[in-house]
Amino acid sequence: MRIGILELMSAGATRRWDHMAYSYLVTKQYASIMPQAVSVWCRNLGHQVFYATYFGNQYPEKLLPGDLDVVFISTYTQASAWAYVLAKLYRKKNTLTVIGGPHAKQFPEDCLRFFDIVVGDCDKALITEILKDKPRGQILTSGRILQSVPGVEERIPEIRASTFLRGKPFAFTSTPLITSIGCPNSCDFCIDWNNPYVLLPLDQLEADMRYIFQHFPRVIISLHDPNFAVKFEQVFDVMEKVTNRRRYRYIMEPSLSTLRVSRLERIKNMGNFYIIPGVECWTSYSNKVGAGSVTVPREKLNKVIEQLNVIRPYVTGIQANFIFGLDVDAGDEPIELTKEFASRVPFVMPNFNIPVPFGNTPLFEKYLGEDRLLTSMPFTFYYMPYLVFMLKNYSAATFYEKLIEIISYVSSVNMELKRFKNTSSPFLAGYNLAKALRNRSMIGRLCQILNLLKTDPQFRAFHEHETDVLPEFYHRQYEHLLGPYATLMSHEERKPILVRQRKNDVSPGPEAAGIINR
């Protein structure tokens, strides 16, 4: 069969030069491993496979042939509008449409409106069964913990097509690796909150690293683990077997609690690591930074700053991830502490998100149960800078004022100069510049929303949950993202199906998959 695999990583095409720069330098490099694995499995089964990624570079319909027998689409929730449009286009051609990835796991009922098959947990056996039986109108899951994924050598055609530029690596090219799935933490906002941590076969890690070192001596090794090196000693024992490892740049997302002093020298000897720990907020999630049950915000601030100063000499760079707008956030304290954090550790790039109640998470269930979700907000807006729920301790306008204050402070010329002086790597200088441009663009979008909250009564009433009528602003934004394809999604179809995730919705069948007939 002729099979297409498409990963959607952007909500819409862009023509602005700063957005395009960020798309090529950053977004393009986030190509996921599972769509590549599906491509390899289909190819190994003897099918003709076409693989592509969409990062805002052009209209995604043009990335795959039109005459496909089966199309697999993987997407985040923010790009779900494109997924639905593509499903409509392919179904008109009698192509079997399959959706997987984060959005399919979070909101399967909504996906089933447009796709023949919705996939949750996946492995090769499930893909084999789908291609054999071609079921329609079903939600499927493997019912098993994934045990392995194809290595870099098997995935190299997909890696060339995704993170390389015209088939060749360039300065920002990353090669994705994964050593584990699941996470030992249980953050209520995270889609991995109930996925048990599983270490994947380490012989594959060694083979992957040897292949990369032999064939691509200048790429960045991007470790896609939800929480890297929880089994630190086992993982690093394998990584240290490979020669010439110090030539490489690595990106990993660890918990600060993992980076104990005794391990930092091994990290430094391994190579140039850029780390992306989650600080999240100042009042909660302290176990991730090794602060135990600390609930006093300033104590956590001081603990995190102390840790980052210890870590700094051993790594190339640090990005700290924050979430602002959680129920524990109130008043001016979170803003002032975050600004103080940025001033005291100017070598750290702060990155900000707002809470997003993704399906199948405790946060989603909490907001749904408290009637705080804006139920007519399309899934396309389930990402920064859009609020899709009622905040507990701020009005929407106050929230945006404070978020603008935080991002404006960390993106100020003064802070950028301090960050530049504390950056020795040209790669990081380029990345920080791209982030700064992105932040300034984000401030403009935040100001636009804030102005509407202050001047448009209907827009304000929607965000205060006084009406379910979606403001025209969001319809216009939705249509702008889809361009000429916007007419394929009616106003009614843009409204999501928000259904509680029930444990008995999907259960394993006798072979590979659990099936629900709809």
C-alpha positions as semicolon CSV with decimal commas, in nm:
position;residue;x (nm);y (nm);z (nm)
1;M;0,000;0,000;0,000
2;R;0,090;0,367;-0,034
3;I;0,110;0,503;0,319
4;G;0,167;0,860;0,437
5;I;0,295;0,965;0,780
6;L;0,267;1,334;0,866
7;E;0,359;1,503;1,194
8;L;0,199;1,841;1,258
9;M;0,412;2,065;1,482
10;S;0,264;2,407;1,401
11;A;-0,086;2,549;1,412
12;G;-0,045;2,748;1,092
13;A;0,183;2,867;0,814
14;T;0,386;3,185;0,863
15;R;0,551;3,435;0,634
16;R;0,704;3,672;0,892
17;W;1,081;3,642;0,887
18;D;1,118;3,620;1,267
19;H;0,853;3,346;1,287
20;M;1,015;3,161;0,998
21;A;1,356;3,183;1,166
22;Y;1,214;3,035;1,486
23;S;1,033;2,765;1,288
24;Y;1,351;2,650;1,114
25;L;1,587;2,689;1,410
26;V;1,360;2,555;1,683
27;T;1,020;2,413;1,581
28;K;1,163;2,206;1,296
29;Q;1,398;2,035;1,541
30;Y;1,116;1,900;1,758
31;A;1,024;1,618;1,521
32;S;0,897;1,330;1,736
33;I;1,027;0,975;1,745
34;M;0,695;0,786;1,735
35;P;0,582;0,909;1,390
36;Q;0,927;0,810;1,264
37;A;0,885;0,471;1,428
38;V;0,547;0,421;1,256
39;S;0,713;0,508;0,926
40;V;0,985;0,248;0,984
41;W;0,734;-0,019;1,087
42;C;0,524;0,041;0,776
43;R;0,834;0,029;0,555
44;N;0,950;-0,295;0,718
45;L;0,607;-0,445;0,646
46;G;0,673;-0,391;0,276
47;H;0,465;-0,081;0,210
48;Q;0,563;0,230;0,013
49;V;0,598;0,503;0,273
50;F;0,595;0,884;0,248
51;Y;0,700;1,072;0,563
52;A;0,694;1,448;0,627
53;T;0,678;1,706;0,906
54;Y;0,491;2,036;0,913
55;F;0,647;2,318;1,115
56;G;0,473;2,617;0,956
57;N;0,674;2,595;0,634
58;Q;0,386;2,559;0,385
59;Y;0,036;2,419;0,364
60;P;0,058;2,061;0,499
61;E;-0,167;1,913;0,230
62;K;0,122;1,962;-0,013
63;L;0,368;1,760;0,193
64;L;0,228;1,415;0,105
65;P;0,093;1,262;-0,218
66;G;-0,282;1,279;-0,269
67;D;-0,324;0,915;-0,380
68;L;-0,262;0,736;-0,049
69;D;-0,427;0,420;0,077
70;V;-0,364;0,507;0,442
71;V;-0,253;0,828;0,612
72;F;-0,124;0,848;0,970
73;I;-0,132;1,196;1,122
74;S;0,036;1,278;1,453
75;T;-0,041;1,611;1,616
76;Y;-0,037;1,823;1,925
77;T;-0,368;1,974;2,028
78;Q;-0,282;2,321;1,898
79;A;-0,246;2,185;1,542
80;S;-0,564;1,976;1,561
81;A;-0,753;2,206;1,321
82;W;-0,507;2,114;1,046
83;A;-0,539;1,747;1,136
84;Y;-0,917;1,765;1,100
85;V;-0,897;1,949;0,766
86;L;-0,652;1,693;0,629
87;A;-0,874;1,408;0,747
88;K;-1,165;1,557;0,554
89;L;-0,956;1,596;0,239
90;Y;-0,818;1,242;0,252
91;R;-1,150;1,079;0,336
92;K;-1,296;1,230;0,019
93;K;-1,034;1,025;-0,165
94;N;-1,130;0,708;0,027
95;T;-0,800;0,711;0,215
96;L;-0,807;0,540;0,554
97;T;-0,735;0,816;0,807
98;V;-0,557;0,744;1,136
99;I;-0,467;0,997;1,405
100;G;-0,215;0,941;1,684
101;G;0,009;1,147;1,907
102;P;-0,073;1,366;2,208
103;H;-0,404;1,506;2,084
104;A;-0,543;1,161;2,001
105;K;-0,462;1,041;2,354
106;Q;-0,603;1,352;2,518
107;F;-0,927;1,400;2,322
108;P;-1,007;1,077;2,134
109;E;-1,384;1,138;2,120
110;D;-1,332;1,468;1,940
111;C;-1,085;1,312;1,695
112;L;-1,335;1,040;1,605
113;R;-1,560;1,303;1,447
114;F;-1,310;1,335;1,162
115;F;-1,084;1,027;1,159
116;D;-1,156;0,663;1,083
117;I;-0,923;0,543;1,359
118;V;-0,794;0,711;1,675
119;V;-0,482;0,559;1,832
120;G;-0,374;0,588;2,194
121;D;-0,076;0,378;2,307
122;C;0,091;0,231;2,002
123;D;0,341;-0,035;1,901
124;K;0,433;-0,230;1,587
125;A;0,174;-0,500;1,652
126;L;-0,105;-0,243;1,660
127;I;0,016;-0,080;1,336
128;T;0,026;-0,425;1,174
129;E;-0,331;-0,495;1,281
130;I;-0,458;-0,159;1,154
131;L;-0,304;-0,215;0,811
132;K;-0,438;-0,567;0,796
133;D;-0,797;-0,511;0,912
134;K;-0,852;-0,142;0,818
135;P;-1,121;-0,088;1,083
136;R;-1,325;0,233;1,081
137;G;-1,495;0,437;1,350
138;Q;-1,282;0,298;1,633
139;I;-1,052;0,405;1,916
140;L;-0,757;0,167;1,947
141;T;-0,478;0,115;2,196
142;S;-0,206;-0,146;2,219
143;G;-0,282;-0,209;2,585
144;R;0,091;-0,262;2,643
145;I;0,386;-0,055;2,762
146;L;0,613;0,021;2,468
147;Q;0,927;-0,193;2,493
148;S;1,145;-0,050;2,215
149;V;1,153;0,188;1,919
150;P;1,353;0,173;1,595
151;G;1,707;0,306;1,630
152;V;1,866;0,602;1,456
153;E;2,006;0,394;1,169
154;E;1,660;0,263;1,086
155;R;1,508;0,610;1,123
156;I;1,772;0,798;0,926
157;P;1,549;0,855;0,618
158;E;1,292;1,018;0,847
159;I;1,558;1,217;1,035
160;R;1,696;1,350;0,706
161;A;1,345;1,450;0,599
162;S;1,265;1,626;0,927
163;T;1,550;1,790;1,114
164;F;1,807;1,812;0,832
165;L;1,805;2,094;0,576
166;R;1,784;1,968;0,216
167;G;1,895;1,627;0,338
168;K;2,205;1,753;0,518
169;P;2,271;1,854;0,879
170;F;2,327;2,221;0,960
171;A;2,428;2,412;1,274
172;F;2,094;2,366;1,453
173;T;2,023;2,009;1,341
174;S;1,923;1,773;1,620
175;T;1,898;1,397;1,613
176;P;1,628;1,261;1,846
177;L;1,708;0,980;2,089
178;I;1,504;0,833;2,370
179;T;1,621;0,620;2,662
180;S;1,296;0,592;2,859
181;I;0,923;0,652;2,850
182;G;0,691;0,766;3,125
183;C;0,783;0,976;3,426
184;P;0,821;0,912;3,800
185;N;0,658;1,248;3,881
186;S;0,282;1,300;3,881
187;C;0,234;1,668;3,791
188;D;-0,139;1,722;3,746
189;F;-0,097;1,924;3,424
190;C;0,123;1,670;3,246
191;I;0,001;1,404;3,002
192;D;0,261;1,164;3,149
193;W;0,125;1,202;3,502
194;N;0,012;0,838;3,519
195;N;0,254;0,677;3,272
196;P;0,500;0,462;3,469
197;Y;0,868;0,523;3,410
198;V;1,024;0,250;3,193
199;L;1,389;0,233;3,090
200;L;1,423;0,124;2,727
201;P;1,696;-0,124;2,615
202;L;2,031;0,045;2,666
203;D;2,205;-0,155;2,394
204;Q;1,996;0,046;2,148
205;L;2,120;0,369;2,308
206;E;2,481;0,259;2,262
207;A;2,419;0,159;1,899
208;D;2,245;0,491;1,830
209;M;2,528;0,696;1,973
210;R;2,794;0,503;1,785
211;Y;2,602;0,550;1,459
212;I;2,563;0,924;1,516
213;F;2,928;0,971;1,609
214;Q;3,042;0,782;1,301
215;H;2,815;0,952;1,045
216;F;2,710;1,292;1,181
217;P;2,988;1,447;1,387
218;R;2,828;1,792;1,428
219;V;2,462;1,732;1,508
220;I;2,293;1,806;1,838
221;I;2,178;1,498;2,027
222;S;1,828;1,571;2,153
223;L;1,714;1,338;2,430
224;H;1,335;1,314;2,413
225;D;1,276;1,143;2,747
226;P;0,990;1,301;2,946
227;N;1,240;1,306;3,233
228;F;1,592;1,216;3,128
229;A;1,836;1,003;3,330
230;V;1,612;0,904;3,618
231;K;1,827;0,589;3,607
232;F;2,134;0,811;3,582
233;E;2,410;0,559;3,650
234;Q;2,278;0,294;3,411
235;V;2,228;0,545;3,129
236;F;2,561;0,723;3,168
237;D;2,752;0,396;3,206
238;V;2,640;0,318;2,851
239;M;2,689;0,665;2,708
240;E;3,044;0,679;2,843
241;K;3,142;0,370;2,646
242;V;3,136;0,571;2,324
243;T;3,453;0,753;2,216
244;N;3,463;1,117;2,100
245;R;3,148;1,192;2,297
246;R;3,281;1,529;2,421
247;R;3,263;1,673;2,071
248;Y;2,886;1,674;2,085
249;R;2,611;1,906;2,204
250;Y;2,323;1,750;2,396
251;I;1,978;1,873;2,497
252;M;1,800;1,708;2,785
253;E;1,499;1,775;3,009
254;P;1,589;1,651;3,357
255;S;1,451;1,730;3,698
256;L;1,689;1,941;3,903
257;S;1,658;1,674;4,171
258;T;1,838;1,435;3,932
259;L;2,142;1,663;3,891
260;R;2,317;1,591;4,215
261;V;2,669;1,725;4,263
262;S;2,822;1,378;4,236
263;R;2,680;1,343;3,883
264;L;2,772;1,681;3,739
265;E;3,133;1,592;3,658
266;R;3,011;1,297;3,451
267;I;2,777;1,529;3,263
268;K;3,060;1,770;3,189
269;N;3,288;1,490;3,071
270;M;3,016;1,356;2,844
271;G;2,996;1,673;2,635
272;N;2,819;2,007;2,608
273;F;2,478;1,975;2,770
274;Y;2,197;2,227;2,739
275;I;1,948;2,142;3,011
276;I;1,578;2,232;3,034
277;P;1,452;2,168;3,388
278;G;1,098;2,249;3,498
279;V;1,073;2,493;3,788
280;E;0,698;2,529;3,714
281;C;0,594;2,769;3,995
282;W;0,718;2,894;4,332
283;T;0,452;2,737;4,553
284;S;0,425;2,378;4,431
285;Y;0,603;2,092;4,247
286;S;0,903;2,134;4,477
287;N;0,996;1,765;4,459
288;K;1,110;1,816;4,097
289;V;1,379;2,059;4,209
290;G;1,488;1,853;4,508
291;A;1,321;2,086;4,758
292;G;1,098;1,816;4,904
293;S;0,780;1,952;5,059
294;V;0,889;2,316;5,063
295;T;0,583;2,538;5,022
296;V;0,733;2,879;5,112
297;P;0,791;3,046;4,773
298;R;1,107;3,233;4,870
299;E;1,262;2,917;5,011
300;K;1,205;2,743;4,680
301;L;1,343;3,044;4,489
302;N;1,664;3,041;4,692
303;K;1,695;2,662;4,664
304;V;1,658;2,670;4,285
305;I;1,904;2,958;4,244
306;E;2,156;2,778;4,464
307;Q;2,122;2,462;4,254
308;L;2,155;2,646;3,923
309;N;2,471;2,823;4,038
310;V;2,620;2,486;4,130
311;I;2,518;2,332;3,797
312;R;2,628;2,622;3,576
313;P;3,002;2,535;3,541
314;Y;2,916;2,185;3,424
315;V;2,673;2,264;3,142
316;T;2,668;2,479;2,829
317;G;2,337;2,648;2,902
318;I;2,014;2,633;3,097
319;Q;1,650;2,706;3,014
320;A;1,408;2,705;3,308
321;N;1,041;2,632;3,232
322;F;0,767;2,812;3,424
323;I;0,387;2,789;3,431
324;F;0,196;3,099;3,541
325;G;-0,176;3,092;3,619
326;L;-0,207;2,778;3,830
327;D;-0,449;2,778;4,122
328;V;-0,160;2,826;4,364
329;D;-0,064;3,155;4,195
330;A;-0,208;3,467;4,357
331;G;-0,122;3,834;4,388
332;D;0,206;3,993;4,289
333;E;0,441;3,747;4,460
334;P;0,482;3,502;4,166
335;I;0,567;3,792;3,935
336;E;0,817;3,956;4,169
337;L;0,990;3,627;4,252
338;T;1,021;3,537;3,883
339;K;1,170;3,878;3,801
340;E;1,412;3,836;4,090
341;F;1,501;3,491;3,961
342;A;1,583;3,631;3,615
343;S;1,803;3,903;3,768
344;R;1,995;3,671;4,000
345;V;2,067;3,403;3,737
346;P;2,107;3,594;3,408
347;F;2,276;3,289;3,255
348;V;1,939;3,109;3,260
349;M;1,680;3,158;2,983
350;P;1,332;3,162;3,143
351;N;1,055;3,009;2,932
352;F;0,690;3,069;3,015
353;N;0,371;2,876;2,959
354;I;0,019;2,905;3,090
355;P;-0,185;2,610;3,221
356;V;-0,351;2,402;2,950
357;P;-0,609;2,146;3,070
358;F;-0,526;1,861;2,836
359;G;-0,761;1,565;2,843
360;N;-0,679;1,263;3,057
361;T;-0,500;1,475;3,318
362;P;-0,610;1,560;3,674
363;L;-0,602;1,930;3,578
364;F;-0,860;1,869;3,305
365;E;-1,084;1,670;3,538
366;K;-1,057;1,939;3,806
367;Y;-1,148;2,227;3,577
368;L;-1,425;2,027;3,410
369;G;-1,571;1,926;3,745
370;E;-1,562;2,288;3,867
371;D;-1,726;2,415;3,546
372;R;-1,426;2,635;3,469
373;L;-1,357;2,526;3,110
374;L;-1,456;2,757;2,824
375;T;-1,640;2,478;2,649
376;S;-1,678;2,643;2,308
377;M;-1,311;2,734;2,271
378;P;-1,165;2,535;1,976
379;F;-0,877;2,303;2,058
380;T;-0,657;2,511;1,827
381;F;-0,630;2,761;2,113
382;Y;-0,512;2,512;2,374
383;Y;-0,169;2,672;2,398
384;M;0,007;2,994;2,493
385;P;-0,116;3,274;2,487
386;Y;-0,483;3,170;2,502
387;L;-0,677;3,113;2,822
388;V;-0,925;2,827;2,785
389;F;-1,048;2,817;3,145
390;M;-1,145;3,045;3,433
391;L;-0,855;3,138;3,660
392;K;-0,897;3,095;4,034
393;N;-0,721;3,404;4,167
394;Y;-0,702;3,652;3,878
395;S;-0,944;3,806;3,636
396;A;-0,844;3,740;3,275
397;A;-0,738;4,104;3,227
398;T;-0,527;4,108;3,544
399;F;-0,366;3,779;3,445
400;Y;-0,260;3,911;3,105
401;E;-0,125;4,232;3,261
402;K;0,095;4,030;3,494
403;L;0,206;3,787;3,223
404;I;0,305;4,081;3,001
405;E;0,498;4,227;3,293
406;I;0,695;3,906;3,345
407;I;0,782;3,842;2,980
408;S;0,862;4,210;2,916
409;Y;1,105;4,208;3,206
410;V;1,295;3,894;3,105
411;S;1,301;4,008;2,740
412;S;1,415;4,364;2,809
413;V;1,729;4,497;2,643
414;N;1,900;4,507;2,980
415;M;1,826;4,140;3,051
416;E;1,923;4,038;2,697
417;L;2,260;4,211;2,737
418;K;2,318;4,035;3,069
419;R;2,226;3,703;2,910
420;F;2,455;3,767;2,615
421;K;2,748;3,846;2,846
422;N;2,686;3,517;3,025
423;T;2,676;3,314;2,702
424;S;2,999;3,178;2,555
425;S;2,845;2,959;2,286
426;P;2,754;3,106;1,943
427;F;2,483;2,839;1,921
428;L;2,325;2,959;2,245
429;A;2,358;3,323;2,143
430;G;2,162;3,241;1,827
431;Y;1,903;3,044;2,019
432;N;1,861;3,319;2,279
433;L;1,815;3,575;2,000
434;A;1,544;3,358;1,841
435;K;1,375;3,323;2,182
436;A;1,393;3,700;2,241
437;L;1,230;3,771;1,905
438;R;0,966;3,511;1,983
439;N;0,900;3,669;2,324
440;R;0,856;4,016;2,177
441;S;0,611;3,879;1,924
442;M;0,429;3,704;2,209
443;I;0,404;4,030;2,404
444;G;0,226;4,184;2,106
445;R;-0,028;3,899;2,101
446;L;-0,081;3,924;2,477
447;C;-0,140;4,299;2,449
448;Q;-0,395;4,240;2,174
449;I;-0,592;4,000;2,395
450;L;-0,566;4,236;2,693
451;N;-0,700;4,525;2,486
452;L;-0,999;4,314;2,379
453;L;-1,071;4,221;2,741
454;K;-1,080;4,590;2,829
455;T;-1,273;4,722;2,528
456;D;-1,496;4,440;2,397
457;P;-1,782;4,348;2,637
458;Q;-1,868;4,027;2,452
459;F;-1,503;3,911;2,454
460;R;-1,479;3,986;2,827
461;A;-1,809;3,809;2,899
462;F;-1,681;3,498;2,722
463;H;-1,366;3,487;2,936
464;E;-1,570;3,551;3,249
465;H;-1,783;3,248;3,155
466;E;-2,100;3,457;3,122
467;T;-2,162;3,339;2,763
468;D;-2,060;3,040;2,555
469;V;-2,070;3,233;2,229
470;L;-1,721;3,222;2,082
471;P;-1,597;3,575;2,006
472;E;-1,538;3,661;1,643
473;F;-1,174;3,727;1,730
474;Y;-1,117;3,354;1,774
475;H;-1,301;3,266;1,455
476;R;-1,080;3,512;1,266
477;Q;-0,766;3,370;1,425
478;Y;-0,880;3,016;1,342
479;E;-0,943;3,111;0,981
480;H;-0,612;3,292;0,954
481;L;-0,426;2,979;1,064
482;L;-0,601;2,762;0,805
483;G;-0,592;3,017;0,524
484;P;-0,788;2,901;0,217
485;Y;-0,880;2,575;0,395
486;A;-1,082;2,752;0,669
487;T;-1,412;2,699;0,486
488;L;-1,374;2,324;0,541
489;M;-1,440;2,370;0,913
490;S;-1,783;2,510;0,998
491;H;-1,840;2,718;1,311
492;E;-2,019;2,423;1,469
493;E;-1,733;2,182;1,392
494;R;-1,487;2,412;1,564
495;K;-1,658;2,357;1,898
496;P;-1,479;2,069;2,075
497;I;-1,627;1,761;2,234
498;L;-1,519;1,767;2,598
499;V;-1,586;1,424;2,742
500;R;-1,455;1,295;3,070
501;Q;-1,183;1,040;3,011
502;R;-1,326;0,710;3,138
503;K;-1,092;0,428;3,230
504;N;-1,317;0,170;3,063
505;D;-1,337;0,363;2,733
506;V;-1,057;0,163;2,575
507;S;-0,942;-0,183;2,677
508;P;-0,704;-0,431;2,515
509;G;-0,854;-0,677;2,270
510;P;-0,752;-1,036;2,215
511;E;-0,461;-0,940;1,990
512;A;-0,284;-0,607;1,974
513;A;-0,557;-0,352;2,022
514;G;-0,845;-0,248;2,236
515;I;-1,140;-0,147;2,023
516;I;-1,454;0,054;2,070
517;N;-1,710;0,043;1,792
518;R;-1,881;0,376;1,737
